[in-house]
Amino acid sequence: MPRKMRAALFATYGGPEVVEMGKVPIPQPGPGEVRIKIEAAAMNHLDLWVRRGLPIETPMPHIGGSDMAGVVDSVGTGAEAVPIGTRVVVDPSVSYEWYLGQGRGPSIDDPRYHILGEHTQGGFAEYAIVPASNVLELPEDFPAEKAAAAGLVFVTAWRALMTRAQLRAGERILITGASGGVGTAAIQIAVSAGAKVYALTGGEKKVRLLEELGAHVVYDRHKVDFSREVWRETAKRGLHVVFDTVGESVWPQALRTLGHGGRLVTSGATTGSRGVTEIRLVFWKQLTIMGSTMGTPAEFRQVMRLVFSGSLEPVIHSVMPLDETRKAHEMLEAGEVFGKIVLVP
């Protein structure tokens, strides 16, 4: 009888109540794969969307969790270059080319691109299987919790700001959803790039925490019309860049904050995907609207080196036992989280 492991999983789509703890067989690595003994795995809004049901093929019962760090404890054929016992963090981006065995690395531009824990089983378990090409060795004594909290959100923010929007020193940028994992990562990246950072959040406590994180101007969406405040604050010049992960509820106002030639980059839609666009604003101001998703292996390694060096610091709301995964879903869905929730087996 195969050995079993504990895992947080769901067999049907729905609310947090569908998440439960169970025991499933410990997976075995195939060709080009390694098995990770999980030390920490972090929650993302992606986990909520997958749990609710996306128009993709998701293995059921499903184990979520795109962000994970731990120890390599078994390797498949062709993955022997990864020593057993290596502590690693996992790049959550994968290309289907890897499965087809054609030797190509993951590519963000590959239409078959996908994310661990979304199309595949993820890290909310005691063990997980990942491509050997997706592991990055952790520096000695670097905490697994910090590594797991960094991966997805920092590579997402890095690609959106530095690769897609080409953010430059001296520019003004608005970051919506600023108290989330991607938002807190984006603030640090933008500050380090020399930009003036405007941030949007909800609640006085989160406003204060974002100011402490380095945001120059923070708006409480419950108290002000942030688009009007930006226009006033910038003496009607507007912003150079908006980085939006919120979507529908802020989309019209976010566009209005941009100045002539401004760029809006989007990588999320936590409040809905049907944003109303005032088309005349787009051509009058000669705006650019662009999308961004996750990042390439090179971008992942580039930004993780900055995390390892301490130049960027993942914000951890709380570290919780794996058995409390349902509670973590509830907290994230209720908007109670500042930064990331990390789960440990």
C-alpha positions as CSV (number, residue, x, y, z in Angstrom):
1,M,0.0,0.0,0.0
2,P,1.5,3.4,-1.0
3,R,2.4,5.8,1.8
4,K,0.1,8.7,2.3
5,M,0.4,12.3,3.2
6,R,-1.8,15.0,4.7
7,A,-3.1,17.6,2.2
8,A,-5.6,20.4,2.2
9,L,-7.9,19.7,-0.8
10,F,-11.3,20.2,-2.3
11,A,-13.4,17.8,-4.4
12,T,-16.0,20.3,-5.6
13,Y,-16.0,24.0,-6.4
14,G,-17.4,26.5,-3.9
15,G,-16.7,28.6,-0.9
16,P,-14.1,28.0,1.8
17,E,-16.3,25.3,3.3
18,V,-15.3,22.9,0.5
19,V,-11.7,22.9,1.7
20,E,-10.9,20.0,4.0
21,M,-7.9,18.0,5.3
22,G,-7.4,14.6,3.8
23,K,-4.9,11.9,3.2
24,V,-3.7,11.0,-0.3
25,P,-0.9,8.9,-1.7
26,I,2.6,10.6,-1.6
27,P,3.3,11.4,-5.3
28,Q,6.3,10.0,-7.1
29,P,8.5,12.1,-9.3
30,G,8.5,11.3,-13.0
31,P,11.1,12.1,-15.7
32,G,12.5,15.6,-15.2
33,E,10.7,16.0,-11.9
34,V,11.7,16.4,-8.3
35,R,9.7,15.8,-5.1
36,I,9.7,18.5,-2.5
37,K,9.1,17.9,1.2
38,I,7.2,21.0,1.9
39,E,8.4,23.3,4.7
40,A,6.1,26.2,3.8
41,A,3.5,27.1,1.2
42,A,1.8,30.5,0.8
43,M,-1.7,31.6,-0.1
44,N,-2.6,33.8,-3.1
45,H,-5.8,35.1,-4.5
46,L,-5.3,32.6,-7.3
47,D,-6.1,29.9,-4.8
48,L,-9.5,31.5,-4.2
49,W,-10.3,31.6,-7.9
50,V,-9.3,28.0,-8.5
51,R,-11.4,26.9,-5.5
52,R,-14.4,28.8,-6.9
53,G,-13.9,27.3,-10.4
54,L,-12.1,28.6,-13.4
55,P,-12.6,27.6,-17.1
56,I,-9.6,25.3,-17.0
57,E,-9.0,21.7,-16.4
58,T,-8.2,21.3,-12.7
59,P,-7.2,17.8,-11.3
60,M,-9.8,16.7,-8.7
61,P,-9.6,16.3,-5.7
62,H,-7.5,19.4,-6.0
63,I,-4.5,20.5,-3.8
64,G,-3.9,24.2,-4.2
65,G,-0.8,26.2,-3.5
66,S,1.4,27.8,-6.2
67,D,4.0,29.1,-3.8
68,M,6.2,26.6,-2.0
69,A,9.6,26.0,-0.4
70,G,11.1,22.9,1.1
71,V,13.7,20.1,0.7
72,V,14.2,18.0,-2.4
73,D,13.7,14.4,-1.1
74,S,13.4,12.4,-4.4
75,V,14.3,12.9,-8.0
76,G,13.1,11.4,-11.3
77,T,15.1,10.3,-14.2
78,G,16.8,13.2,-15.9
79,A,16.7,15.3,-12.7
80,E,19.7,13.9,-11.0
81,A,21.5,17.2,-11.2
82,V,19.4,18.4,-8.3
83,P,21.0,16.9,-5.2
84,I,18.7,15.3,-2.7
85,G,18.6,17.4,0.5
86,T,18.8,20.7,-1.3
87,R,16.5,23.4,0.2
88,V,14.7,25.2,-2.6
89,V,12.0,27.7,-3.5
90,V,9.8,26.9,-6.5
91,D,9.1,29.0,-9.5
92,P,5.3,28.6,-10.0
93,S,5.4,29.1,-13.8
94,V,5.5,26.1,-16.1
95,S,5.2,25.6,-19.9
96,Y,3.5,22.5,-21.3
97,E,6.6,22.0,-23.5
98,W,8.2,20.6,-20.4
99,Y,5.6,17.9,-20.2
100,L,6.0,17.1,-23.9
101,G,9.7,16.5,-23.3
102,Q,10.9,18.8,-26.0
103,G,13.6,20.3,-23.8
104,R,12.4,23.9,-23.8
105,G,12.3,26.0,-20.6
106,P,9.1,27.7,-19.4
107,S,8.0,30.7,-21.4
108,I,5.5,33.3,-20.3
109,D,4.6,33.8,-24.0
110,D,3.9,30.1,-24.6
111,P,0.1,29.8,-25.1
112,R,0.3,26.5,-23.2
113,Y,1.9,28.2,-20.2
114,H,0.3,27.4,-16.8
115,I,0.8,27.7,-13.1
116,L,1.6,25.1,-10.4
117,G,-1.3,24.6,-8.1
118,E,-3.8,25.7,-10.8
119,H,-3.6,23.2,-13.6
120,T,-1.5,20.9,-11.4
121,Q,-1.5,19.7,-7.8
122,G,0.1,22.3,-5.6
123,G,2.0,22.7,-2.3
124,F,-0.8,22.7,0.4
125,A,0.4,19.2,1.4
126,E,3.4,17.5,3.0
127,Y,4.9,16.7,-0.4
128,A,4.6,18.2,-4.0
129,I,6.0,17.3,-7.4
130,V,7.5,20.1,-9.6
131,P,9.7,20.3,-12.6
132,A,13.4,20.1,-11.7
133,S,13.9,23.3,-13.9
134,N,11.6,25.2,-11.6
135,V,13.6,24.9,-8.3
136,L,16.0,27.6,-7.1
137,E,18.4,26.8,-4.2
138,L,17.9,28.8,-1.1
139,P,20.8,30.5,0.6
140,E,21.9,28.8,3.8
141,D,19.6,29.5,6.7
142,F,17.1,31.5,4.5
143,P,13.7,30.9,6.1
144,A,11.3,28.7,4.0
145,E,8.4,30.8,5.1
146,K,9.9,34.0,3.7
147,A,10.9,32.2,0.4
148,A,7.4,30.8,-0.1
149,A,5.8,34.2,0.6
150,A,7.9,35.9,-2.1
151,G,7.8,33.8,-5.2
152,L,4.6,34.4,-7.1
153,V,3.9,38.0,-5.9
154,F,7.4,39.4,-6.4
155,V,7.8,37.9,-9.9
156,T,4.3,39.1,-10.8
157,A,5.0,42.6,-9.6
158,W,8.5,42.7,-11.1
159,R,7.3,41.7,-14.6
160,A,4.4,44.1,-14.5
161,L,6.4,47.2,-13.3
162,M,9.9,46.7,-14.7
163,T,9.4,44.6,-17.8
164,R,6.0,45.6,-19.1
165,A,5.4,49.1,-17.8
166,Q,9.1,50.0,-17.9
167,L,8.8,52.1,-14.7
168,R,11.6,54.7,-14.4
169,A,13.0,56.8,-11.6
170,G,11.1,60.0,-11.0
171,E,7.8,58.6,-12.4
172,R,4.5,58.6,-10.4
173,I,2.8,55.3,-10.0
174,L,-0.5,54.2,-8.4
175,I,-0.7,50.7,-7.0
176,T,-4.3,49.4,-6.4
177,G,-4.9,46.5,-4.0
178,A,-1.8,47.7,-2.3
179,S,-2.2,45.7,0.9
180,G,-2.2,42.3,-0.8
181,G,0.8,40.1,-1.5
182,V,1.4,41.5,-5.1
183,G,0.6,45.1,-3.9
184,T,3.1,45.0,-1.0
185,A,5.7,43.6,-3.4
186,A,5.0,46.2,-6.0
187,I,5.4,49.1,-3.5
188,Q,8.9,47.9,-2.6
189,I,9.9,47.4,-6.2
190,A,8.6,50.8,-7.2
191,V,10.3,52.6,-4.3
192,S,13.6,50.9,-5.1
193,A,13.2,52.0,-8.7
194,G,13.0,55.6,-7.6
195,A,9.3,56.2,-8.3
196,K,6.9,58.2,-6.3
197,V,4.3,55.7,-5.1
198,Y,0.6,56.3,-4.6
199,A,-1.2,53.4,-3.0
200,L,-4.9,52.4,-2.7
201,T,-6.3,50.3,0.1
202,G,-9.2,50.1,2.5
203,G,-9.1,50.9,6.3
204,E,-7.0,53.2,8.5
205,K,-4.8,50.4,9.8
206,K,-3.8,49.3,6.2
207,V,-3.1,52.9,5.3
208,R,-0.7,53.2,8.2
209,L,1.0,49.9,7.3
210,L,1.5,50.9,3.7
211,E,3.0,54.2,4.7
212,E,5.5,52.3,7.0
213,L,6.3,50.1,4.0
214,G,7.4,53.1,2.0
215,A,4.4,54.3,0.0
216,H,4.5,58.1,-0.3
217,V,0.8,58.8,-0.6
218,V,-1.9,56.3,0.5
219,Y,-5.7,56.6,-0.1
220,D,-8.4,54.9,1.8
221,R,-10.9,53.9,-0.8
222,H,-13.7,54.0,1.8
223,K,-13.2,57.7,2.5
224,V,-12.1,59.4,-0.7
225,D,-12.5,59.4,-4.5
226,F,-8.9,58.5,-5.2
227,S,-9.0,59.6,-8.8
228,R,-10.0,63.2,-7.7
229,E,-7.3,63.1,-5.0
230,V,-4.6,62.0,-7.4
231,W,-5.6,64.8,-9.8
232,R,-5.4,67.3,-7.0
233,E,-2.1,65.9,-5.5
234,T,-0.4,66.0,-8.9
235,A,-1.6,69.5,-9.8
236,K,-3.7,68.0,-12.7
237,R,-0.6,66.3,-14.2
238,G,-1.8,62.8,-13.4
239,L,0.3,59.7,-13.1
240,H,2.7,58.0,-15.4
241,V,1.8,54.4,-14.5
242,V,-1.1,52.5,-12.8
243,F,-0.6,48.9,-11.7
244,D,-4.0,47.4,-11.1
245,T,-4.9,44.0,-9.6
246,V,-8.4,44.9,-8.4
247,G,-10.2,45.3,-11.7
248,E,-13.9,46.1,-12.1
249,S,-14.6,48.2,-9.0
250,V,-11.7,50.7,-9.6
251,W,-11.1,50.4,-13.3
252,P,-12.8,53.7,-14.5
253,Q,-11.2,55.8,-11.7
254,A,-7.8,54.1,-12.3
255,L,-7.8,55.2,-16.0
256,R,-8.8,58.8,-15.0
257,T,-5.7,59.1,-12.8
258,L,-3.4,58.7,-15.7
259,G,-1.8,61.8,-17.3
260,H,-1.0,62.2,-21.0
261,G,0.8,59.2,-22.4
262,G,0.2,57.2,-19.2
263,R,0.4,53.4,-19.0
264,L,-1.9,51.1,-17.1
265,V,-0.7,47.5,-16.5
266,T,-3.1,44.9,-15.2
267,S,-2.5,41.5,-13.7
268,G,-5.6,40.8,-11.7
269,A,-9.3,41.3,-11.3
270,T,-10.2,40.5,-7.7
271,T,-13.5,42.5,-7.8
272,G,-14.6,41.4,-11.3
273,S,-13.4,41.3,-14.9
274,R,-15.7,43.7,-16.6
275,G,-14.2,47.1,-16.2
276,V,-15.9,50.0,-17.9
277,T,-13.5,51.9,-20.1
278,E,-14.1,55.5,-21.1
279,I,-12.7,55.1,-24.6
280,R,-12.3,58.9,-25.2
281,L,-9.8,59.0,-22.3
282,V,-7.7,56.4,-24.0
283,F,-7.3,58.3,-27.3
284,W,-7.4,61.8,-25.9
285,K,-4.6,61.1,-23.4
286,Q,-2.9,58.6,-25.8
287,L,-2.9,56.0,-23.0
288,T,-1.4,52.5,-23.2
289,I,-3.3,49.6,-21.5
290,M,-1.3,46.4,-21.2
291,G,-1.6,43.0,-19.5
292,S,0.9,41.1,-17.5
293,T,0.9,37.6,-15.9
294,M,3.5,36.1,-13.6
295,G,7.0,36.1,-15.1
296,T,9.7,34.3,-16.9
297,P,12.3,32.0,-15.2
298,A,14.9,34.8,-15.7
299,E,12.6,37.4,-14.0
300,F,11.9,35.0,-11.2
301,R,15.6,34.4,-10.5
302,Q,16.4,38.1,-10.8
303,V,13.8,39.3,-8.3
304,M,14.4,36.4,-5.9
305,R,18.1,37.4,-5.8
306,L,16.9,40.7,-4.5
307,V,14.8,39.0,-1.9
308,F,17.7,36.7,-0.8
309,S,19.9,39.8,-0.4
310,G,17.3,41.6,1.8
311,S,16.8,44.4,-0.8
312,L,13.1,43.3,-1.0
313,E,11.2,41.8,1.9
314,P,8.0,39.7,1.6
315,V,5.3,40.9,4.0
316,I,3.9,38.0,6.0
317,H,0.5,38.5,7.7
318,S,0.6,35.2,9.6
319,V,2.1,31.8,9.6
320,M,-0.6,29.1,10.1
321,P,-0.6,25.3,10.3
322,L,-1.7,23.4,7.2
323,D,-4.7,22.1,9.2
324,E,-6.1,25.7,9.1
325,T,-6.1,26.1,5.3
326,R,-9.9,26.6,5.3
327,K,-9.5,29.4,7.8
328,A,-6.8,30.9,5.6
329,H,-9.2,30.9,2.7
330,E,-11.8,32.6,4.8
331,M,-9.4,35.3,5.9
332,L,-8.1,36.1,2.5
333,E,-11.6,36.1,1.0
334,A,-12.8,38.5,3.8
335,G,-10.1,41.0,3.0
336,E,-8.5,40.6,6.4
337,V,-5.0,40.0,5.2
338,F,-2.1,42.4,4.9
339,G,0.6,40.7,2.8
340,K,0.7,36.9,2.7
341,I,-0.6,34.0,4.7
342,V,2.0,31.1,4.9
343,L,0.9,27.5,5.7
344,V,3.3,25.0,7.3
345,P,2.7,21.2,7.4
